[in-house]
Amino acid sequence: MTASTELSATALAEAIRRREISPVEAVQAALDRIEKTNPAVNAFVTVCGERALERAAAAERAIGSGAELGPLHGVPIGVKDLDPVAGVRMARGSLVFAEDVPQETISCVARLEEAGAIVVGKTNTPEFGFKATTDSALFGPASTPFNRAMNAGGSSGGSAAAVAAGMVPFAQGSDAGGSLRVPAAFCGVFTLMPTFGRVPVPAKPNAFRRFNPMVCYSGLARTVEDAALAVDLMSGEHAYDPYSFASPDRLVDELHGDLTGLRIAYSPDLGGYPVEPEVEAIVRAALPALREAGATVEEIDFRLPLPHARLTAMWRRYLSVAHAESAAISRDSGIDLMGAYAGSIDPGYLDSVRVGEGLSAVDFRLEDLGRTQVLYAFEEVFDRFDLIVSPVNTVTGIPNSVGRDTVGPDTVEGQAVDPFVGWSLTSPFNLIASPAASVPVGRAANGVPVGLQLAARRRRDGLVIRAAAALESRLPWAAGYRDLDLDATGA
């Protein structure tokens, strides 16, 4: 019988329902796999084995009692270490919060737990999730399992690496500018960043303070089906999130549809981003699979209204305001990140806070003019096409550094880029609050996977899932995980 760690989340849940595998066996297998492989990639930073096994035993008793079982009953999952799980350390990649233990669970994870999932630990992330690589002074870098010298990407890098390495079939994460899609691409797993508001982010008692139409919660999986199911389970209105909405469709219903009649636009660079030729060639080679599924695919000469450097800088300022806000809230609670604790904080994060503190309210709101231009440019494309395809990242990997110093290149193909995220084509879709996915479509010569980005108009998440499933059926990637044989000594 196939080992439980090789099964998808949905296949594992079905095996548990048929009593072929018990929840305790599934969780113990995940914990054993983490113990064996985590030293190689540094995906998990906290493992809550005792808590997980207690919950697995309860899940086993529920099966014996004939209770109704949730769709993820007994399935082990990971949770990004920026998000709280009651009773489990949440360090946020920070020396300052290294021993913090929250007493509440974020709603998206709570909904997964209600569906039967069992959290086995927290996954690696850069300090406060502020950059697109995963590295911190507290935990060090997370690596892609396909080349341990290269970073997993960020900020949900630990979640992506954990899924790729077979530690868990699904891991939760978040995305404010590529934090799901960047590591999904580098680790060869699938993710969907849903439309803003589909997965609620309640922040009782300060829901309006948390309004940021760039931040989405979702997760990473080895199959499109697992990701679609998890987003369906996490979705829906929440009283404490005034921007959440009831999902108009079930994503799992889109898994087996063909693409007949769909119009897809291909932009190799989203209008000016420098892209390494190897990346573009791998993504382009996947386009025939979309045509085979029935879609028409047309390469377009798309031009954003702002240069890529200006667009990235604008996105960075939005994040800087959010960072400044978080620093102010911490200061009000007695933790002055910019004062007594500054020596323990990543200098890049401190710089971002200072930028946010230096922006006037008028300056900040004026950024919305540029953001609106970007929205209109994409909407003109969506008037003609159902989906936009592009690469996810413009490079074939980011080498790991030591400590908290891992960032990307400052040039790509001879053009200057922001080393924090300017080598990715992800942030424009956060600016317009649209759904976007990363689909594995191949590997570079250095072994690092390459991701194809699929994006659609807001609330058209189902189209993204349908196209991703069509690619998965024609360019299956899951078998590649069986090539990995990670242990503490080598790959």
C-alpha positions as CSV (number, residue, x, y, z in Angstrom):
1,M,0.0,0.0,0.0
2,T,1.2,3.5,-0.8
3,A,2.7,5.3,2.3
4,S,0.4,7.8,3.8
5,T,3.0,10.6,3.3
6,E,2.8,10.0,-0.5
7,L,-1.0,10.5,-0.6
8,S,-2.8,13.7,-1.4
9,A,-4.9,15.2,1.3
10,T,-8.1,14.0,-0.3
11,A,-6.8,10.5,-1.0
12,L,-5.5,10.3,2.6
13,A,-8.9,11.4,4.0
14,E,-10.7,8.8,1.9
15,A,-8.3,6.1,3.1
16,I,-9.0,7.1,6.7
17,R,-12.7,7.0,6.1
18,R,-12.3,3.5,4.7
19,R,-10.3,2.6,7.8
20,E,-7.3,1.6,5.7
21,I,-5.2,4.2,7.7
22,S,-6.0,5.5,11.1
23,P,-5.7,9.2,12.0
24,V,-3.0,8.2,14.6
25,E,-1.0,6.4,11.9
26,A,-1.4,9.3,9.5
27,V,-0.2,11.9,12.0
28,Q,2.6,9.7,13.3
29,A,3.8,9.1,9.7
30,A,3.9,12.9,9.2
31,L,5.8,13.4,12.4
32,D,8.3,10.7,11.4
33,R,8.7,12.2,8.0
34,I,9.3,15.7,9.5
35,E,12.0,14.2,11.9
36,K,13.7,12.5,9.0
37,T,13.6,15.3,6.3
38,N,13.2,18.6,8.0
39,P,16.9,19.0,8.8
40,A,17.5,19.0,5.1
41,V,15.2,21.9,4.2
42,N,14.2,23.6,7.4
43,A,10.5,23.8,6.6
44,F,9.1,23.3,10.1
45,V,10.2,25.5,13.0
46,T,7.8,24.2,15.6
47,V,6.4,20.7,15.8
48,C,3.5,20.1,18.2
49,G,3.6,16.4,18.1
50,E,1.9,15.7,21.5
51,R,-1.0,18.0,20.7
52,A,-1.4,16.5,17.2
53,L,-1.4,12.9,18.4
54,E,-4.0,13.8,21.1
55,R,-6.2,15.2,18.4
56,A,-5.5,12.2,16.2
57,A,-6.6,9.8,19.0
58,A,-9.8,11.8,19.3
59,A,-10.3,11.6,15.6
60,E,-9.9,7.8,15.8
61,R,-12.5,7.6,18.5
62,A,-14.9,9.6,16.4
63,I,-14.5,7.1,13.6
64,G,-15.3,4.2,16.0
65,S,-18.4,6.0,17.3
66,G,-19.8,6.4,13.9
67,A,-19.7,10.2,14.1
68,E,-20.0,12.3,10.9
69,L,-16.5,12.9,9.5
70,G,-15.3,16.1,7.9
71,P,-13.7,16.1,4.5
72,L,-10.2,16.3,6.0
73,H,-10.8,14.1,8.9
74,G,-7.4,13.0,10.4
75,V,-5.3,14.7,7.7
76,P,-2.1,16.3,9.1
77,I,-1.4,19.9,8.0
78,G,1.2,22.7,8.6
79,V,0.5,26.3,9.4
80,K,2.6,29.3,8.5
81,D,4.3,30.8,11.6
82,L,2.8,34.2,11.0
83,D,-0.7,32.9,11.9
84,P,-1.9,31.9,15.4
85,V,-2.9,28.4,16.5
86,A,-4.1,28.2,20.0
87,G,-1.5,26.8,22.4
88,V,1.3,26.5,19.7
89,R,4.3,28.8,19.6
90,M,4.1,31.6,17.0
91,A,7.6,33.1,16.7
92,R,6.9,35.1,13.4
93,G,10.5,34.4,12.5
94,S,11.5,37.0,15.1
95,L,13.9,36.8,18.0
96,V,11.5,39.2,19.8
97,F,8.6,36.8,19.7
98,A,10.6,33.6,19.9
99,E,8.5,32.2,22.8
100,D,5.1,33.8,22.1
101,V,2.1,31.4,22.5
102,P,-1.2,32.7,21.3
103,Q,-4.5,31.6,22.8
104,E,-6.7,31.8,19.7
105,T,-6.6,30.2,16.2
106,I,-6.9,32.2,13.0
107,S,-10.3,31.6,11.4
108,C,-9.0,29.9,8.2
109,V,-7.1,27.3,10.2
110,A,-10.0,26.9,12.6
111,R,-12.2,26.1,9.6
112,L,-9.7,23.4,8.4
113,E,-9.7,22.0,11.9
114,E,-13.5,21.9,12.0
115,A,-13.2,19.9,8.7
116,G,-11.0,17.4,10.6
117,A,-7.5,18.5,9.7
118,I,-4.8,18.2,12.4
119,V,-2.1,20.8,12.8
120,V,1.3,19.1,13.3
121,G,3.4,22.3,13.5
122,K,4.3,25.8,12.3
123,T,6.3,26.4,9.2
124,N,9.3,28.7,8.5
125,T,8.8,32.3,7.3
126,P,11.0,35.5,7.2
127,E,10.6,37.9,10.1
128,F,7.0,39.2,10.0
129,G,6.8,37.8,6.5
130,F,8.2,41.0,5.0
131,K,10.1,39.6,2.0
132,A,9.8,37.1,-0.8
133,T,12.5,34.7,0.5
134,T,12.4,32.7,3.7
135,D,15.3,33.3,6.1
136,S,15.6,34.8,9.6
137,A,18.1,35.3,12.3
138,L,16.0,33.0,14.5
139,F,15.5,30.0,12.3
140,G,17.7,30.4,9.2
141,P,16.7,29.7,5.6
142,A,14.2,27.3,4.2
143,S,15.4,25.5,1.1
144,T,13.5,24.1,-1.9
145,P,13.8,20.3,-1.6
146,F,14.8,20.1,-5.3
147,N,18.1,22.0,-4.7
148,R,19.0,22.6,-1.0
149,A,21.5,25.4,-1.9
150,M,18.5,27.4,-3.2
151,N,15.8,29.2,-1.1
152,A,12.3,28.0,-0.9
153,G,11.0,31.5,-1.6
154,G,8.7,33.4,0.7
155,S,7.1,34.4,2.7
156,S,5.3,31.0,2.9
157,G,8.5,29.2,2.1
158,G,8.3,26.7,5.0
159,S,4.8,25.7,4.0
160,A,5.8,25.1,0.3
161,A,9.0,23.1,1.3
162,A,7.0,21.0,3.8
163,V,4.5,20.0,1.1
164,A,7.1,19.3,-1.5
165,A,9.2,17.2,0.8
166,G,6.2,15.0,1.7
167,M,6.0,16.1,5.4
168,V,2.3,17.1,5.0
169,P,-0.1,17.0,2.1
170,F,-1.3,20.6,2.7
171,A,0.1,23.6,4.5
172,Q,-1.6,27.0,5.1
173,G,-0.1,30.3,4.0
174,S,-0.8,33.8,3.0
175,D,0.0,36.2,0.1
176,A,0.4,40.0,0.1
177,G,2.6,40.2,-3.0
178,G,3.5,36.7,-4.0
179,S,4.1,35.0,-0.6
180,L,2.2,31.9,-1.8
181,R,3.0,31.9,-5.5
182,V,6.7,32.6,-5.2
183,P,7.5,29.6,-3.0
184,A,5.0,27.4,-4.8
185,A,6.9,28.0,-8.0
186,F,10.4,27.4,-6.5
187,C,9.2,24.2,-4.6
188,G,7.1,22.7,-7.4
189,V,3.7,22.7,-5.6
190,F,0.4,24.3,-6.5
191,T,-1.3,27.2,-4.8
192,L,-4.3,29.5,-5.5
193,M,-4.3,33.0,-4.1
194,P,-8.1,33.6,-4.1
195,T,-10.0,36.8,-4.7
196,F,-9.6,39.1,-1.8
197,G,-12.4,38.5,0.7
198,R,-13.2,34.9,-0.4
199,V,-11.3,33.6,2.7
200,P,-12.1,35.9,5.6
201,V,-9.5,37.5,7.9
202,P,-11.4,38.5,11.1
203,A,-9.6,40.7,13.4
204,K,-11.9,41.2,16.4
205,P,-12.2,43.9,17.7
206,N,-10.4,45.8,14.9
207,A,-11.7,44.4,11.7
208,F,-11.6,47.7,9.8
209,R,-8.0,48.2,10.9
210,R,-7.1,45.0,9.2
211,F,-8.6,46.0,5.8
212,N,-5.9,45.5,3.3
213,P,-7.1,44.4,-0.2
214,M,-3.8,42.8,-1.0
215,V,-3.6,40.1,1.6
216,C,-5.2,36.7,1.0
217,Y,-5.1,33.4,2.9
218,S,-4.9,30.0,1.3
219,G,-2.4,27.2,1.2
220,L,-0.1,25.0,-0.8
221,A,-0.7,21.5,-2.0
222,R,0.7,18.8,-4.3
223,T,-2.6,18.6,-6.2
224,V,-5.1,21.1,-7.6
225,E,-7.9,19.2,-6.0
226,D,-6.4,19.5,-2.5
227,A,-5.9,23.2,-2.8
228,A,-9.4,23.7,-4.2
229,L,-11.0,21.8,-1.4
230,A,-9.0,23.6,1.3
231,V,-10.0,27.0,-0.1
232,D,-13.6,25.9,-0.3
233,L,-13.4,24.9,3.4
234,M,-11.8,28.2,4.4
235,S,-14.1,30.4,2.4
236,G,-17.3,32.2,3.4
237,E,-18.6,35.2,5.2
238,H,-17.5,36.0,8.7
239,A,-19.2,38.4,11.0
240,Y,-15.9,40.0,12.1
241,D,-14.6,40.6,8.6
242,P,-16.9,43.1,6.9
243,Y,-15.1,42.5,3.5
244,S,-15.7,38.8,3.4
245,F,-18.3,37.4,1.0
246,A,-20.2,34.2,0.5
247,S,-18.4,32.3,-2.3
248,P,-20.6,32.0,-5.4
249,D,-19.2,28.7,-6.4
250,R,-17.4,25.6,-5.2
251,L,-13.9,25.3,-6.6
252,V,-14.0,21.5,-6.5
253,D,-16.7,21.6,-9.1
254,E,-14.3,23.1,-11.6
255,L,-11.7,20.3,-11.4
256,H,-12.9,18.2,-14.4
257,G,-14.2,20.9,-16.8
258,D,-12.4,21.4,-20.1
259,L,-11.3,24.7,-21.5
260,T,-13.4,24.8,-24.6
261,G,-14.3,28.4,-25.4
262,L,-11.9,30.0,-22.9
263,R,-9.7,32.8,-24.2
264,I,-6.2,33.0,-22.6
265,A,-3.7,35.8,-23.0
266,Y,0.0,35.0,-22.7
267,S,2.3,37.7,-21.6
268,P,5.9,36.5,-21.1
269,D,6.9,39.5,-19.0
270,L,3.8,41.4,-17.9
271,G,4.9,44.3,-20.0
272,G,8.5,45.0,-19.1
273,Y,9.7,42.8,-16.3
274,P,13.1,41.2,-17.1
275,V,12.8,37.4,-17.3
276,E,15.5,34.9,-17.6
277,P,15.3,33.1,-21.0
278,E,15.2,29.6,-19.4
279,V,12.2,30.5,-17.3
280,E,10.3,32.0,-20.3
281,A,11.1,28.9,-22.4
282,I,9.7,26.5,-19.8
283,V,6.5,28.5,-19.3
284,R,6.0,28.9,-23.1
285,A,6.5,25.1,-23.6
286,A,3.4,24.5,-21.3
287,L,1.0,26.6,-23.5
288,P,0.2,23.8,-26.0
289,A,-1.4,21.9,-23.0
290,L,-3.9,24.7,-22.6
291,R,-4.7,24.5,-26.3
292,E,-5.1,20.8,-26.1
293,A,-7.7,21.3,-23.4
294,G,-9.7,23.5,-25.8
295,A,-8.6,27.0,-25.0
296,T,-7.4,29.6,-27.5
297,V,-4.1,31.0,-26.4
298,E,-2.8,34.3,-27.8
299,E,0.5,36.1,-27.0
300,I,-0.2,39.7,-26.3
301,D,1.9,42.8,-26.3
302,F,0.8,43.9,-22.8
303,R,2.1,47.1,-21.3
304,L,1.5,48.2,-17.8
305,P,1.0,51.9,-17.3
306,L,3.9,52.1,-14.9
307,P,7.5,50.8,-15.3
308,H,8.1,47.6,-13.3
309,A,10.4,49.4,-10.9
310,R,7.8,52.1,-10.2
311,L,5.1,49.5,-9.8
312,T,7.3,47.4,-7.3
313,A,8.1,50.6,-5.4
314,M,4.4,51.5,-5.1
315,W,3.6,48.0,-3.8
316,R,6.5,48.2,-1.3
317,R,5.0,51.5,0.1
318,Y,1.7,49.9,0.7
319,L,3.4,47.1,2.6
320,S,5.6,49.8,4.5
321,V,2.4,51.4,5.8
322,A,1.2,48.1,7.0
323,H,4.5,47.4,8.7
324,A,4.5,50.8,10.3
325,E,1.0,50.2,11.6
326,S,2.1,46.8,13.1
327,A,5.1,48.4,14.7
328,A,2.9,51.1,16.3
329,I,0.5,48.4,17.6
330,S,3.4,46.5,19.1
331,R,4.7,49.7,20.7
332,D,1.3,50.3,22.3
333,S,1.4,46.8,23.8
334,G,4.8,47.5,25.3
335,I,7.1,46.1,22.6
336,D,9.0,48.9,20.9
337,L,10.4,47.2,17.7
338,M,12.0,50.5,16.6
339,G,13.5,51.2,20.0
340,A,14.8,48.8,22.6
341,Y,14.2,45.7,20.3
342,A,15.6,47.2,17.1
343,G,18.9,45.4,17.4
344,S,17.1,42.1,17.2
345,I,15.0,42.9,14.2
346,D,15.9,42.4,10.5
347,P,17.3,45.7,9.2
348,G,15.2,45.4,6.0
349,Y,12.0,45.3,8.1
350,L,13.1,48.3,10.1
351,D,13.8,50.2,6.9
352,S,10.3,49.3,5.6
353,V,8.7,50.6,8.9
354,R,10.6,53.9,8.5
355,V,9.3,54.3,5.0
356,G,5.8,53.8,6.2
357,E,6.2,56.2,9.1
358,G,7.5,58.9,6.7
359,L,4.6,58.8,4.3
360,S,1.8,61.3,4.8
361,A,-1.8,60.3,4.6
362,V,-2.1,62.2,1.3
363,D,1.0,60.6,-0.1
364,F,-0.4,57.2,0.8
365,R,-3.7,57.8,-0.8
366,L,-2.1,59.2,-3.9
367,E,-0.6,55.8,-4.5
368,D,-4.2,54.7,-5.3
369,L,-4.0,56.7,-8.5
370,G,-1.2,54.5,-9.8
371,R,-3.0,51.4,-8.5
372,T,-6.1,52.4,-10.4
373,Q,-4.2,52.7,-13.6
374,V,-2.9,49.2,-13.1
375,L,-6.4,47.9,-12.5
376,Y,-7.7,49.5,-15.6
377,A,-4.9,48.1,-17.7
378,F,-5.7,44.6,-16.6
379,E,-9.4,45.0,-16.9
380,E,-8.9,46.0,-20.5
381,V,-7.2,42.6,-21.0
382,F,-10.0,40.8,-19.1
383,D,-12.5,42.5,-21.4
384,R,-11.0,40.4,-24.2
385,F,-9.6,37.3,-22.4
386,D,-10.7,35.0,-19.5
387,L,-7.3,34.4,-18.2
388,I,-3.8,35.8,-18.2
389,V,-0.8,33.5,-18.2
390,S,2.8,34.6,-17.3
391,P,5.8,33.2,-15.4
392,V,5.6,33.4,-11.6
393,N,9.2,34.2,-11.0
394,T,11.6,35.7,-13.5
395,V,14.7,33.8,-12.2
396,T,15.6,30.1,-11.8
397,G,16.2,30.4,-8.0
398,I,17.6,32.4,-5.2
399,P,20.8,31.1,-3.5
400,N,20.6,30.7,0.3
401,S,22.6,33.0,2.4
402,V,23.3,32.7,6.2
403,G,21.1,34.1,8.9
404,R,18.6,36.6,7.7
405,D,20.4,37.9,4.7
406,T,18.8,35.9,1.8
407,V,17.3,38.2,-0.8
408,G,17.0,38.0,-4.5
409,P,19.3,39.6,-7.2
410,D,19.5,43.3,-7.8
411,T,19.6,42.8,-11.6
412,V,18.0,40.3,-14.0
413,E,19.1,40.2,-17.6
414,G,21.1,43.4,-17.0
415,Q,18.1,45.4,-15.7
416,A,17.9,46.7,-12.1
417,V,15.3,45.1,-9.9
418,D,14.3,45.4,-6.3
419,P,16.1,42.4,-4.6
420,F,13.2,41.8,-2.2
421,V,10.5,41.0,-4.8
422,G,11.3,42.7,-8.1
423,W,12.3,39.4,-9.7
424,S,8.7,38.1,-9.4
425,L,5.6,38.8,-11.5
426,T,3.1,38.3,-8.6
427,S,2.5,41.6,-6.9
428,P,0.4,43.3,-9.7
429,F,-2.4,40.8,-9.0
430,N,-2.4,41.7,-5.3
431,L,-2.7,45.4,-6.3
432,I,-5.9,44.5,-8.3
433,A,-7.2,41.9,-5.7
434,S,-7.6,39.2,-8.4
435,P,-7.2,35.5,-8.0
436,A,-3.9,34.0,-9.3
437,A,-2.3,30.6,-9.1
438,S,1.1,29.1,-9.5
439,V,1.2,25.9,-11.5
440,P,4.4,23.7,-11.7
441,V,5.4,23.3,-15.4
442,G,9.0,22.1,-15.3
443,R,12.4,22.4,-13.8
444,A,15.4,24.6,-14.6
445,A,18.8,23.0,-15.3
446,N,19.7,23.6,-11.6
447,G,16.8,21.4,-10.6
448,V,14.7,24.3,-9.2
449,P,11.0,24.1,-10.4
450,V,9.4,26.8,-12.5
451,G,5.9,28.0,-12.0
452,L,3.3,29.3,-14.5
453,Q,1.0,32.0,-13.2
454,L,-2.7,31.9,-14.1
455,A,-4.8,35.0,-13.2
456,A,-8.4,35.9,-13.8
457,R,-10.8,38.8,-13.0
458,R,-12.0,39.1,-9.4
459,R,-14.4,36.3,-8.3
460,R,-13.5,34.2,-11.3
461,D,-11.4,31.8,-9.1
462,G,-13.1,28.8,-10.6
463,L,-11.7,29.6,-14.1
464,V,-8.2,29.6,-12.6
465,I,-8.8,26.2,-10.9
466,R,-10.3,24.8,-14.2
467,A,-7.2,25.8,-16.2
468,A,-4.8,24.6,-13.5
469,A,-6.6,21.2,-13.4
470,A,-6.3,21.0,-17.2
471,L,-2.5,21.6,-17.0
472,E,-2.2,19.1,-14.2
473,S,-3.9,16.4,-16.2
474,R,-1.7,17.0,-19.2
475,L,1.6,17.9,-17.5
476,P,1.4,15.9,-14.3
477,W,4.0,17.0,-11.7
478,A,3.1,15.0,-8.6
479,A,5.4,12.1,-9.6
480,G,8.4,14.3,-9.3
481,Y,8.0,14.3,-5.5
482,R,8.9,10.6,-5.4
483,D,12.3,11.5,-6.8
484,L,13.1,13.2,-3.5
485,D,14.9,11.2,-0.9
486,L,15.7,13.7,1.8
487,D,17.3,12.9,5.1
488,A,19.5,14.7,7.6
489,T,22.6,14.0,5.6
490,G,21.8,14.6,2.0
491,A,19.4,14.5,-0.9
